[in-house]
Amino acid sequence: MNSVKRKVILRFPPQSGDKPLSYVLVKDYDIKINILKAEVMPGKRGSLLLEMEGKQENLDKGIAYLEAHNVECQPLEKRLKFDHVRCISCGNCTSVCFAGALTMNPQTWLLEFNKDECIACELCVKACPLKLFEIDFRDENG
Amino acid sequence: MARVKTYQEINEKIRKGEAVVLTAEEVSEMAKTASPEEIVEKVDVVTTATFGAMCSSGAFINFGHSNPPIRMEKIRLNGVPAYGGLAAVDTYLGATSVNADNPDYGGAHVIQDLLEGKDVILEAWGKGTDCYPRKHIRTVINKNTVNEMILFNPRNAYQNYNVAVNTTSKIKYTYMGTLLPNMRNANYSTAGELSPLLNDPEFKTIGIGTRIFLGGTTGYVAWPGTQFHTTRPKDENGIPVTNAATLAVIGNLKEMSSEFIQAAYYEKYGVSMFVGIGIPIPVLNTEIARRVSINNSQIQTSVLDYGSPGMPKLGQVTYEQLRSGEIEVKGQKIRTAPVSSLAKARKIADLLKEMIQRGEFLIQEPIQMFPTNTSLKSLIEIELPESEGGEL
């Protein structure tokens, strides 16, 4: 069975720091993890953008395990918003996108957005002069 | 003898629907196998275009008189200051003027709202005079309620523009986009071989009165643009290798479209406006045919360090290199990105081409040609008695 990749935003409750959750993901569910972004504030909720790679079945089990430990899991795509219709393909966002998610098509010079490559660095949010990107990585509850 | 065509001859062909029109990119492609002599025989008009952020833009608006009337001396449109020193109900709204409470909304956004038919809040104050007794008004306007809305941009369509990099260790937010530290990106503007003033670098056909495509409708070149500089260093093809000449353009804002006029906000810089401009170049003779044949490998521009005082020049590259996605400056390979829309510029060049082919757009011979041998003055500071001064 082929392994699949998934980018997930994990939001941890304040008291979750005592459990080695990522260790369990690797050891028990054989998931390769890559931390793309982390925001941890001691005593408060923290969030992590994780790329998880493994068998589909194991990914599902790993996420179920996290949820059982009060970690909210949301696919990154759900937090990305981009207004394609208003885009003028000026290219400003491509100049800051080192993940290669935002590129100019070398023939048409239209913007292409490959969400799978996005690591939610948020540089495009500020670089877009029309303010067409929303990448909400923050915790909704503050 | 080399073929020479007149404006009248070309316009006659346009009227009959027989004119051969190519975009500047198409003619550059054609020039790989055709000589200027052949091009002047085969092609009548070449369309050029650009769609970039042009800060020196704005609109004259006449609101009409209220009853009782007011001499508007301080004017706000959706909170954005507009000029209050222009008769009673005329104003000039600059694209870069901003709402103090909401600095990412500015004159360009008001212009876009107006041309999209949206309502805008007009608030104005006057001291009250015998003939204009009113002191305050607060009402709603839109493009149907005002008398005139005239886009008049003092400096647009730069002939070439610099590439921006940043050698410092801190991120820089500029009108050339976000510049990452240690030259990790290089941003360039202009449409290269499609750009208007790069196809007529000595202004043989573009001058005062030239009819153009402006923001979705017909406009005109009103004057040489501000900071009009014709004596910048030029390369072997006679093209300036940095920002040089400019155009002042005018057109009826009521007829324009937000497809070709777009408000913009640059982080930690401010508001600007993307303006779409298309200019037809009549192929009158072999010299003009040679000029419009130029391609991206023959157009060079300067790489400047926007992070350091005085913006020192670090290198010179071609548009072909810039479009390849990577340039080399001081031995370092740098990723490139455009900050003006080539896709939109192509759309404008195609639209203008179709308008000319359909006989709807005739070529206007300039009423007066541009000046030559112009250069720029810097602002000299002369010591004066102390003033209050203060900060913005």
Interface residues (C-beta under 8 A of the other chain):
Chain A: I88 S89 C90 G91 N92 T94 S95 V96 F98 M104 P106 T108 W109 L110 L123 K126 A127 P129 L130 K131
Chain B: F51 G52 A53 D104 Y173 G177 T178 L180 R184 N185 N187 Q262 A263 A264 Y265 Y266 E267 S272 F274 R323 G325 R335 T336 A337 P338 V339 S340 S341 L342 A343 K344 R346
